[in-house]
Amino acid sequence: MTSEARCAHCRKRPVDPAWRPFCSERCRLFDLQNWLDGRYRVAGGPMSVADATEQDGGGLETDGGEGRD
């Protein structure tokens, strides 16, 4: 059983491969705005900077200031 893909925002079909998983730039931008407005959330509690550093294996990556004038 195969189902045809639908747009993640408006649920129209078919989804144009150029905008996948959306049907258009408009739907892609609506989805992005929902993330930016905080309408979507990732499950879990807030993380502290220390927790984030521990999970990603270190601190911020820097180039040590080399090559700058």
RALIN-V502694 format. One record per helix or strand. SS is the DSSP state (a for helix, b for strand). FROM is the first residue (numbers start at 1). LEN is the number of residues. If there is no record, write none. Layout:
BEGIN
ss->(SS;SS)
from->(FROM;FROM)
len->(LEN;LEN)
END
This chain:
BEGIN
ss->(a;a;a)
from->(17;25;49)
len->(3;12;8)
END
